[in-house]
Structure formats: structure tokens, C-alpha cells
Amino acid sequence: MAYAIWQKYYERWQNMTLEKIDPALLELMPASAAFVPPATVMDKHVYGPWVETHLHQHLQQRNIHTLIVSSRETDICVLATILGAVDFDYRVILARDALCSSQDATHEPIMNIYHSRFNA
């Protein structure tokens, strides 16, 4: 599967490519790394984790039905993750204090949408 659109994205954000970013910035924080294993780390190169990874199969094999989401870019990657999880019928818990965005103008509005649309 080709992801040509990402080429345009990385032309604009060249400093965020693996060739230019400090590899230490890609490592898990020590408090999170302490859980690997048994937790599994899956890298992705697209917005959501459902397309290029085997996340759904991995979760199904372990009989996991609830996801706790913590990440950055609440209006992009988190959104893609949540919508895919809902499509696959997962229960989703947002760790509100562990979510952020590089755009304050979109963070709170999307958090309000998550609360009003997906709060059960």
C-alpha cells in the first residue's frame, strides 16, 4: 500500500523525519517502558493504528476488548485511533490527562466532541 500523501506532509515537516529527529525522542518514557514487556510497542507511519499494523489481530488474540488511549494530536492520530476502535467494537477510555495536541485551538473542541459523542 502506498502512502504518497505522507510525502507532502514530510516535505513540510522535514524536521520530524527519522533522518532528522533525535532518536531518543522516539523512546518510551521510563515509566511506560517499564511495562514492555508484557506490553507490546507497535510503530505506525499513518494517522491510525488500524491500517498498517496487526493491532486488531493482536488484541483479538489476547481477548482484549477495552482500550485506554493516551497520545498526542487529539484531533488527528487520537481521532483516527478512536474511530477505528469504535468500528471494531472496542470500548475506549480516554486518559484525558495523557492527551495533548500541538494545536490548542483544536484540542479542547475535539475533547468536547469525544465527551459528548462517545461518553457512555
N, CA, C and O atoms as a GROMACS GRO file, in nm:
protein
  480
    1MET      N    1   0.085  -0.117   0.000
    1MET     CA    2   0.000   0.000   0.000
    1MET      C    3   0.090   0.124   0.000
    1MET      O    4   0.182   0.135   0.081
    2ALA      N    5   0.062   0.215  -0.089
    2ALA     CA    6   0.142   0.337  -0.099
    2ALA      C    7   0.079   0.449  -0.018
    2ALA      O    8  -0.044   0.464  -0.016
    3TYR      N    9   0.160   0.526   0.047
    3TYR     CA   10   0.114   0.640   0.126
    3TYR      C   11   0.175   0.768   0.070
    3TYR      O   12   0.246   0.839   0.141
    4ALA      N   13   0.146   0.798  -0.058
    4ALA     CA   14   0.206   0.912  -0.126
    4ALA      C   15   0.173   1.044  -0.057
    4ALA      O   16   0.254   1.136  -0.059
    5ILE      N   17   0.056   1.055   0.002
    5ILE     CA   18   0.017   1.179   0.067
    5ILE      C   19   0.113   1.214   0.180
    5ILE      O   20   0.133   1.332   0.209
    6TRP      N   21   0.172   1.115   0.242
    6TRP     CA   22   0.266   1.141   0.350
    6TRP      C   23   0.391   1.211   0.301
    6TRP      O   24   0.455   1.283   0.376
    7GLN      N   25   0.427   1.190   0.174
    7GLN     CA   26   0.545   1.257   0.119
    7GLN      C   27   0.526   1.408   0.126
    7GLN      O   28   0.620   1.480   0.161
    8LYS      N   29   0.407   1.457   0.094
    8LYS     CA   30   0.379   1.601   0.101
    8LYS      C   31   0.385   1.649   0.246
    8LYS      O   32   0.436   1.757   0.274
    9TYR      N   33   0.332   1.568   0.336
    9TYR     CA   34   0.335   1.603   0.479
    9TYR      C   35   0.479   1.619   0.526
    9TYR      O   36   0.512   1.717   0.593
   10TYR      N   37   0.564   1.524   0.492
   10TYR     CA   38   0.702   1.529   0.539
   10TYR      C   39   0.788   1.631   0.464
   10TYR      O   40   0.893   1.670   0.513
   11GLU      N   41   0.743   1.674   0.345
   11GLU     CA   42   0.812   1.785   0.280
   11GLU      C   43   0.796   1.911   0.364
   11GLU      O   44   0.889   1.991   0.376
   12ARG      N   45   0.678   1.928   0.423
   12ARG     CA   46   0.654   2.045   0.508
   12ARG      C   47   0.717   2.029   0.646
   12ARG      O   48   0.767   2.126   0.702
   13TRP      N   49   0.716   1.909   0.700
   13TRP     CA   50   0.764   1.883   0.835
   13TRP      C   51   0.891   1.798   0.832
   13TRP      O   52   0.898   1.696   0.900
   14GLN      N   53   0.989   1.839   0.754
   14GLN     CA   54   1.113   1.762   0.738
   14GLN      C   55   1.186   1.737   0.869
   14GLN      O   56   1.254   1.635   0.884
   15ASN      N   57   1.173   1.828   0.963
   15ASN     CA   58   1.241   1.810   1.091
   15ASN      C   59   1.182   1.697   1.174
   15ASN      O   60   1.239   1.660   1.276
   16MET      N   61   1.068   1.643   1.131
   16MET     CA   62   1.004   1.534   1.205
   16MET      C   63   1.031   1.398   1.142
   16MET      O   64   0.970   1.299   1.182
   17THR      N   65   1.120   1.390   1.046
   17THR     CA   66   1.151   1.262   0.984
   17THR      C   67   1.255   1.187   1.067
   17THR      O   68   1.329   1.248   1.144
   18LEU      N   69   1.259   1.057   1.051
   18LEU     CA   70   1.354   0.975   1.127
   18LEU      C   71   1.498   1.016   1.100
   18LEU      O   72   1.585   0.998   1.185
   19GLU      N   73   1.524   1.069   0.981
   19GLU     CA   74   1.660   1.111   0.948
   19GLU      C   75   1.704   1.234   1.026
   19GLU      O   76   1.823   1.255   1.047
   20LYS      N   77   1.609   1.316   1.070
   20LYS     CA   78   1.645   1.443   1.134
   20LYS      C   79   1.614   1.450   1.283
   20LYS      O   80   1.674   1.531   1.354
   21ILE      N   81   1.524   1.370   1.331
   21ILE     CA   82   1.483   1.380   1.472
   21ILE      C   83   1.579   1.300   1.561
   21ILE      O   84   1.632   1.197   1.520
   22ASP      N   85   1.600   1.348   1.679
   22ASP     CA   86   1.684   1.280   1.777
   22ASP      C   87   1.618   1.146   1.813
   22ASP      O   88   1.505   1.147   1.863
   23PRO      N   89   1.683   1.033   1.791
   23PRO     CA   90   1.622   0.902   1.819
   23PRO      C   91   1.574   0.888   1.963
   23PRO      O   92   1.479   0.814   1.990
   24ALA      N   93   1.637   0.957   2.055
   24ALA     CA   94   1.596   0.949   2.196
   24ALA      C   95   1.454   1.003   2.215
   24ALA      O   96   1.384   0.963   2.308
   25LEU      N   97   1.412   1.094   2.128
   25LEU     CA   98   1.276   1.149   2.138
   25LEU      C   99   1.168   1.048   2.101
   25LEU      O  100   1.050   1.069   2.130
   26LEU      N  101   1.208   0.940   2.038
   26LEU     CA  102   1.112   0.837   1.996
   26LEU      C  103   1.098   0.724   2.098
   26LEU      O  104   1.012   0.638   2.083
   27GLU      N  105   1.180   0.726   2.199
   27GLU     CA  106   1.175   0.622   2.302
   27GLU      C  107   1.060   0.646   2.398
   27GLU      O  108   1.017   0.760   2.418
   28LEU      N  109   1.011   0.538   2.456
   28LEU     CA  110   0.908   0.549   2.558
   28LEU      C  111   0.966   0.615   2.683
   28LEU      O  112   1.084   0.602   2.713
   29MET      N  113   0.881   0.686   2.753
   29MET     CA  114   0.921   0.741   2.883
   29MET      C  115   0.950   0.624   2.976
   29MET      O  116   0.884   0.520   2.965
   30PRO      N  117   1.047   0.636   3.066
   30PRO     CA  118   1.083   0.524   3.155
   30PRO      C  119   0.965   0.463   3.229
   30PRO      O  120   0.958   0.341   3.245
   31ALA      N  121   0.871   0.546   3.274
   31ALA     CA  122   0.756   0.492   3.346
   31ALA      C  123   0.671   0.401   3.257
   31ALA      O  124   0.613   0.304   3.306
   32SER      N  125   0.663   0.432   3.128
   32SER     CA  126   0.588   0.347   3.034
   32SER      C  127   0.672   0.228   2.990
   32SER      O  128   0.620   0.117   2.978
   33ALA      N  129   0.800   0.250   2.966
   33ALA     CA  130   0.888   0.143   2.920
   33ALA      C  131   0.896   0.029   3.020
   33ALA      O  132   0.923  -0.085   2.982
   34ALA      N  133   0.872   0.057   3.146
   34ALA     CA  134   0.877  -0.047   3.249
   34ALA      C  135   0.772  -0.155   3.225
   34ALA      O  136   0.783  -0.265   3.280
   35PHE      N  137   0.669  -0.126   3.144
   35PHE     CA  138   0.563  -0.222   3.117
   35PHE      C  139   0.585  -0.302   2.989
   35PHE      O  140   0.500  -0.381   2.950
   36VAL      N  141   0.700  -0.281   2.924
   36VAL     CA  142   0.731  -0.351   2.799
   36VAL      C  143   0.848  -0.444   2.822
   36VAL      O  144   0.957  -0.395   2.849
   37PRO      N  145   0.833  -0.576   2.812
   37PRO     CA  146   0.708  -0.648   2.817
   37PRO      C  147   0.647  -0.648   2.957
   37PRO      O  148   0.713  -0.606   3.052
   38PRO      N  149   0.525  -0.692   2.971
   38PRO     CA  150   0.441  -0.766   2.878
   38PRO      C  151   0.373  -0.682   2.772
   38PRO      O  152   0.324  -0.738   2.674
   39ALA      N  153   0.366  -0.550   2.786
   39ALA     CA  154   0.305  -0.467   2.682
   39ALA      C  155   0.386  -0.477   2.553
   39ALA      O  156   0.504  -0.510   2.555
   40THR      N  157   0.320  -0.447   2.442
   40THR     CA  158   0.383  -0.454   2.311
   40THR      C  159   0.384  -0.314   2.249
   40THR      O  160   0.284  -0.242   2.258
   41VAL      N  161   0.493  -0.276   2.188
   41VAL     CA  162   0.503  -0.150   2.116
   41VAL      C  163   0.488  -0.178   1.967
   41VAL      O  164   0.556  -0.265   1.913
   42MET      N  165   0.399  -0.103   1.902
   42MET     CA  166   0.381  -0.113   1.757
   42MET      C  167   0.399   0.025   1.697
   42MET      O  168   0.325   0.117   1.730
   43ASP      N  169   0.496   0.040   1.610
   43ASP     CA  170   0.516   0.166   1.541
   43ASP      C  171   0.421   0.175   1.422
   43ASP      O  172   0.383   0.073   1.364
   44LYS      N  173   0.382   0.297   1.389
   44LYS     CA  174   0.296   0.319   1.273
   44LYS      C  175   0.347   0.439   1.196
   44LYS      O  176   0.419   0.523   1.249
   45HIS      N  177   0.308   0.446   1.069
   45HIS     CA  178   0.352   0.556   0.983
   45HIS      C  179   0.235   0.632   0.925
   45HIS      O  180   0.253   0.718   0.839
   46VAL      N  181   0.115   0.602   0.972
   46VAL     CA  182  -0.008   0.670   0.927
   46VAL      C  183  -0.083   0.717   1.050
   46VAL      O  184  -0.043   0.687   1.163
   47TYR      N  185  -0.191   0.791   1.030
   47TYR     CA  186  -0.263   0.851   1.142
   47TYR      C  187  -0.313   0.748   1.243
   47TYR      O  188  -0.286   0.760   1.363
   48GLY      N  189  -0.383   0.648   1.197
   48GLY     CA  190  -0.441   0.549   1.287
   48GLY      C  191  -0.360   0.421   1.290
   48GLY      O  192  -0.281   0.396   1.199
   49PRO      N  193  -0.378   0.340   1.393
   49PRO     CA  194  -0.302   0.216   1.406
   49PRO      C  195  -0.366   0.095   1.338
   49PRO      O  196  -0.314  -0.016   1.348
   50TRP      N  197  -0.478   0.115   1.271
   50TRP     CA  198  -0.556   0.002   1.222
   50TRP      C  199  -0.519  -0.042   1.082
   50TRP      O  200  -0.553  -0.154   1.042
   51VAL      N  201  -0.451   0.042   1.005
   51VAL     CA  202  -0.428   0.013   0.864
   51VAL      C  203  -0.301  -0.068   0.841
   51VAL      O  204  -0.307  -0.175   0.781
   52GLU      N  205  -0.188  -0.020   0.887
   52GLU     CA  206  -0.061  -0.084   0.851
   52GLU      C  207  -0.007  -0.178   0.959
   52GLU      O  208   0.096  -0.241   0.938
   53THR      N  209  -0.074  -0.188   1.071
   53THR     CA  210  -0.028  -0.278   1.177
   53THR      C  211  -0.124  -0.395   1.189
   53THR      O  212  -0.228  -0.400   1.122
   54HIS      N  213  -0.089  -0.487   1.272
   54HIS     CA  214  -0.176  -0.601   1.302
   54HIS      C  215  -0.237  -0.583   1.440
   54HIS      O  216  -0.261  -0.680   1.512
   55LEU      N  217  -0.263  -0.458   1.478
   55LEU     CA  218  -0.313  -0.428   1.612
   55LEU      C  219  -0.443  -0.502   1.642
   55LEU      O  220  -0.456  -0.564   1.748
   56HIS      N  221  -0.538  -0.495   1.552
   56HIS     CA  222  -0.667  -0.560   1.578
   56HIS      C  223  -0.649  -0.710   1.603
   56HIS      O  224  -0.705  -0.764   1.698
   57GLN      N  225  -0.573  -0.776   1.519
   57GLN     CA  226  -0.549  -0.919   1.537
   57GLN      C  227  -0.475  -0.946   1.668
   57GLN      O  228  -0.505  -1.042   1.739
   58HIS      N  229  -0.380  -0.862   1.698
   58HIS     CA  230  -0.302  -0.875   1.823
   58HIS      C  231  -0.395  -0.866   1.944
   58HIS      O  232  -0.384  -0.947   2.037
   59LEU      N  233  -0.485  -0.770   1.943
   59LEU     CA  234  -0.579  -0.753   2.055
   59LEU      C  235  -0.678  -0.868   2.063
   59LEU      O  236  -0.709  -0.916   2.172
   60GLN      N  237  -0.727  -0.912   1.948
   60GLN     CA  238  -0.822  -1.023   1.946
   60GLN      C  239  -0.760  -1.152   1.999
   60GLN      O  240  -0.825  -1.227   2.071
   61GLN      N  241  -0.636  -1.178   1.963
   61GLN     CA  242  -0.567  -1.298   2.011
   61GLN      C  243  -0.553  -1.298   2.162
   61GLN      O  244  -0.544  -1.404   2.224
   62ARG      N  245  -0.550  -1.182   2.220
   62ARG     CA  246  -0.535  -1.169   2.366
   62ARG      C  247  -0.667  -1.144   2.437
   62ARG      O  248  -0.671  -1.118   2.558
   63ASN      N  249  -0.776  -1.151   2.359
   63ASN     CA  250  -0.911  -1.132   2.413
   63ASN      C  251  -0.927  -0.995   2.481
   63ASN      O  252  -0.990  -0.984   2.586
   64ILE      N  253  -0.870  -0.893   2.421
   64ILE     CA  254  -0.878  -0.756   2.473
   64ILE      C  255  -0.993  -0.684   2.406
   64ILE      O  256  -1.004  -0.684   2.283
   65HIS      N  257  -1.080  -0.624   2.486
   65HIS     CA  258  -1.199  -0.556   2.434
   65HIS      C  259  -1.207  -0.410   2.476
   65HIS      O  260  -1.296  -0.338   2.432
   66THR      N  261  -1.115  -0.365   2.560
   66THR     CA  262  -1.113  -0.228   2.609
   66THR      C  263  -0.976  -0.168   2.583
   66THR      O  264  -0.874  -0.231   2.608
   67LEU      N  265  -0.976  -0.045   2.531
   67LEU     CA  266  -0.851   0.026   2.504
   67LEU      C  267  -0.847   0.153   2.586
   67LEU      O  268  -0.946   0.225   2.596
   68ILE      N  269  -0.732   0.180   2.645
   68ILE     CA  270  -0.708   0.308   2.712
   68ILE      C  271  -0.615   0.386   2.620
   68ILE      O  272  -0.503   0.344   2.594
   69VAL      N  273  -0.664   0.499   2.573
   69VAL     CA  274  -0.590   0.576   2.474
   69VAL      C  275  -0.519   0.693   2.541
   69VAL      O  276  -0.581   0.774   2.610
   70SER      N  277  -0.389   0.701   2.520
   70SER     CA  278  -0.308   0.815   2.560
   70SER      C  279  -0.215   0.843   2.444
   70SER      O  280  -0.147   0.753   2.394
   71SER      N  281  -0.212   0.968   2.402
   71SER     CA  282  -0.129   1.001   2.286
   71SER      C  283  -0.128   1.151   2.267
   71SER      O  284  -0.179   1.227   2.350
   72ARG      N  285  -0.069   1.193   2.158
   72ARG     CA  286  -0.072   1.335   2.124
   72ARG      C  287  -0.143   1.352   1.991
   72ARG      O  288  -0.168   1.254   1.920
   73GLU      N  289  -0.174   1.473   1.960
   73GLU     CA  290  -0.251   1.511   1.842
   73GLU      C  291  -0.394   1.457   1.852
   73GLU      O  292  -0.436   1.370   1.775
   74THR      N  293  -0.464   1.512   1.948
   74THR     CA  294  -0.602   1.469   1.978
   74THR      C  295  -0.695   1.482   1.858
   74THR      O  296  -0.792   1.406   1.847
   75ASP      N  297  -0.666   1.576   1.769
   75ASP     CA  298  -0.755   1.598   1.656
   75ASP      C  299  -0.712   1.522   1.530
   75ASP      O  300  -0.776   1.536   1.425
   76ILE      N  301  -0.606   1.444   1.539
   76ILE     CA  302  -0.560   1.370   1.422
   76ILE      C  303  -0.542   1.222   1.457
   76ILE      O  304  -0.632   1.141   1.433
   77CYS      N  305  -0.428   1.186   1.514
   77CYS     CA  306  -0.397   1.046   1.542
   77CYS      C  307  -0.490   0.985   1.646
   77CYS      O  308  -0.533   0.870   1.632
   78VAL      N  309  -0.521   1.060   1.750
   78VAL     CA  310  -0.614   1.008   1.851
   78VAL      C  311  -0.750   0.986   1.789
   78VAL      O  312  -0.815   0.885   1.814
   79LEU      N  313  -0.796   1.081   1.708
   79LEU     CA  314  -0.925   1.068   1.640
   79LEU      C  315  -0.928   0.943   1.553
   79LEU      O  316  -1.024   0.867   1.557
   80ALA      N  317  -0.824   0.922   1.473
   80ALA     CA  318  -0.818   0.804   1.386
   80ALA      C  319  -0.819   0.676   1.468
   80ALA      O  320  -0.881   0.577   1.429
   81THR      N  321  -0.750   0.676   1.580
   81THR     CA  322  -0.744   0.559   1.667
   81THR      C  323  -0.881   0.530   1.727
   81THR      O  324  -0.926   0.415   1.728
   82ILE      N  325  -0.946   0.633   1.777
   82ILE     CA  326  -1.078   0.615   1.840
   82ILE      C  327  -1.182   0.568   1.740
   82ILE      O  328  -1.255   0.473   1.767
   83LEU      N  329  -1.189   0.633   1.624
   83LEU     CA  330  -1.290   0.594   1.526
   83LEU      C  331  -1.268   0.450   1.479
   83LEU      O  332  -1.365   0.375   1.461
   84GLY      N  333  -1.144   0.411   1.458
   84GLY     CA  334  -1.116   0.273   1.420
   84GLY      C  335  -1.154   0.176   1.530
   84GLY      O  336  -1.209   0.069   1.504
   85ALA      N  337  -1.125   0.213   1.654
   85ALA     CA  338  -1.161   0.127   1.768
   85ALA      C  339  -1.311   0.109   1.778
   85ALA      O  340  -1.360  -0.001   1.803
   86VAL      N  341  -1.385   0.217   1.758
   86VAL     CA  342  -1.531   0.208   1.760
   86VAL      C  343  -1.579   0.119   1.647
   86VAL      O  344  -1.669   0.037   1.667
   87ASP      N  345  -1.520   0.133   1.529
   87ASP     CA  346  -1.557   0.046   1.416
   87ASP      C  347  -1.536  -0.101   1.448
   87ASP      O  348  -1.613  -0.186   1.405
   88PHE      N  349  -1.431  -0.132   1.525
   88PHE     CA  350  -1.402  -0.270   1.562
   88PHE      C  351  -1.470  -0.311   1.692
   88PHE      O  352  -1.446  -0.420   1.743
   89ASP      N  353  -1.555  -0.225   1.744
   89ASP     CA  354  -1.638  -0.254   1.862
   89ASP      C  355  -1.558  -0.265   1.993
   89ASP      O  356  -1.593  -0.344   2.081
   90TYR      N  357  -1.451  -0.186   2.003
   90TYR     CA  358  -1.377  -0.180   2.129
   90TYR      C  359  -1.441  -0.077   2.221
   90TYR      O  360  -1.496   0.023   2.174
   91ARG      N  361  -1.433  -0.100   2.348
   91ARG     CA  362  -1.466   0.002   2.447
   91ARG      C  363  -1.343   0.091   2.458
   91ARG      O  364  -1.232   0.040   2.473
   92VAL      N  365  -1.361   0.221   2.450
   92VAL     CA  366  -1.248   0.315   2.451
   92VAL      C  367  -1.256   0.403   2.574
   92VAL      O  368  -1.359   0.464   2.602
   93ILE      N  369  -1.145   0.409   2.645
   93ILE     CA  370  -1.130   0.500   2.759
   93ILE      C  371  -1.021   0.599   2.722
   93ILE      O  372  -0.910   0.560   2.687
   94LEU      N  373  -1.053   0.728   2.730
   94LEU     CA  374  -0.954   0.830   2.703
   94LEU      C  375  -0.889   0.873   2.833
   94LEU      O  376  -0.957   0.913   2.927
   95ALA      N  377  -0.758   0.865   2.838
   95ALA     CA  378  -0.683   0.913   2.954
   95ALA      C  379  -0.663   1.063   2.934
   95ALA      O  380  -0.559   1.107   2.885
   96ARG      N  381  -0.763   1.140   2.973
   96ARG     CA  382  -0.768   1.285   2.943
   96ARG      C  383  -0.638   1.357   2.979
   96ARG      O  384  -0.592   1.442   2.903
   97ASP      N  385  -0.579   1.325   3.093
   97ASP     CA  386  -0.454   1.391   3.135
   97ASP      C  387  -0.333   1.341   3.057
   97ASP      O  388  -0.223   1.394   3.073
   98ALA      N  389  -0.351   1.240   2.974
   98ALA     CA  390  -0.240   1.186   2.895
   98ALA      C  391  -0.264   1.209   2.746
   98ALA      O  392  -0.212   1.136   2.661
   99LEU      N  393  -0.344   1.312   2.715
   99LEU     CA  394  -0.371   1.350   2.576
   99LEU      C  395  -0.329   1.495   2.557
   99LEU      O  396  -0.346   1.578   2.646
  100CYS      N  397  -0.273   1.524   2.440
  100CYS     CA  398  -0.234   1.662   2.411
  100CYS      C  399  -0.236   1.683   2.261
  100CYS      O  400  -0.260   1.591   2.183
  101SER      N  401  -0.212   1.807   2.223
  101SER     CA  402  -0.206   1.841   2.082
  101SER      C  403  -0.108   1.955   2.062
  101SER      O  404  -0.081   2.032   2.154
  102SER      N  405  -0.056   1.965   1.943
  102SER     CA  406   0.030   2.079   1.911
  102SER      C  407  -0.053   2.202   1.876
  102SER      O  408   0.002   2.310   1.856
  103GLN      N  409  -0.184   2.184   1.868
  103GLN     CA  410  -0.274   2.294   1.834
  103GLN      C  411  -0.378   2.312   1.945
  103GLN      O  412  -0.476   2.238   1.951
  104ASP      N  413  -0.356   2.409   2.032
  104ASP     CA  414  -0.451   2.436   2.140
  104ASP      C  415  -0.591   2.467   2.086
  104ASP      O  416  -0.691   2.433   2.148
  105ALA      N  417  -0.597   2.533   1.971
  105ALA     CA  418  -0.725   2.573   1.914
  105ALA      C  419  -0.814   2.455   1.878
  105ALA      O  420  -0.935   2.471   1.868
  106THR      N  421  -0.757   2.338   1.858
  106THR     CA  422  -0.837   2.221   1.823
  106THR      C  423  -0.846   2.118   1.934
  106THR      O  424  -0.934   2.032   1.932
  107HIS      N  425  -0.756   2.125   2.032
  107HIS     CA  426  -0.754   2.024   2.139
  107HIS      C  427  -0.883   2.023   2.220
  107HIS      O  428  -0.949   1.919   2.228
  108GLU      N  429  -0.919   2.134   2.280
  108GLU     CA  430  -1.039   2.136   2.365
  108GLU      C  431  -1.167   2.108   2.286
  108GLU      O  432  -1.252   2.033   2.335
  109PRO      N  433  -1.185   2.165   2.166
  109PRO     CA  434  -1.307   2.130   2.090
  109PRO      C  435  -1.320   1.981   2.060
  109PRO      O  436  -1.429   1.926   2.071
  110ILE      N  437  -1.209   1.916   2.023
  110ILE     CA  438  -1.219   1.772   1.994
  110ILE      C  439  -1.241   1.693   2.122
  110ILE      O  440  -1.311   1.591   2.121
  111MET      N  441  -1.183   1.738   2.233
  111MET     CA  442  -1.210   1.671   2.361
  111MET      C  443  -1.358   1.682   2.396
  111MET      O  444  -1.416   1.587   2.448
  112ASN      N  445  -1.420   1.796   2.369
  112ASN     CA  446  -1.563   1.813   2.392
  112ASN      C  447  -1.645   1.720   2.303
  112ASN      O  448  -1.745   1.664   2.347
  113ILE      N  449  -1.602   1.704   2.178
  113ILE     CA  450  -1.671   1.611   2.090
  113ILE      C  451  -1.659   1.469   2.142
  113ILE      O  452  -1.758   1.396   2.146
  114TYR      N  453  -1.540   1.430   2.183
  114TYR     CA  454  -1.522   1.295   2.237
  114TYR      C  455  -1.616   1.274   2.356
  114TYR      O  456  -1.682   1.171   2.366
  115HIS      N  457  -1.622   1.372   2.445
  115HIS     CA  458  -1.706   1.359   2.565
  115HIS      C  459  -1.854   1.353   2.528
  115HIS      O  460  -1.927   1.271   2.583
  116SER      N  461  -1.898   1.438   2.437
  116SER     CA  462  -2.041   1.444   2.407
  116SER      C  463  -2.086   1.331   2.315
  116SER      O  464  -2.200   1.285   2.325
  117ARG      N  465  -1.999   1.285   2.226
  117ARG     CA  466  -2.040   1.182   2.129
  117ARG      C  467  -2.011   1.040   2.175
  117ARG      O  468  -2.085   0.947   2.140
  118PHE      N  469  -1.905   1.022   2.251
  118PHE     CA  470  -1.862   0.886   2.284
  118PHE      C  471  -1.872   0.853   2.432
  118PHE      O  472  -1.835   0.743   2.473
  119ASN      N  473  -1.920   0.946   2.513
  119ASN     CA  474  -1.930   0.920   2.656
  119ASN      C  475  -2.052   0.832   2.683
  119ASN      O  476  -2.165   0.869   2.651
  120ALA      N  477  -2.026   0.717   2.740
  120ALA     CA  478  -2.140   0.626   2.769
  120ALA      C  479  -2.141   0.590   2.916
  120ALA      O  480  -2.228   0.515   2.960
   0.00000   0.00000   0.00000
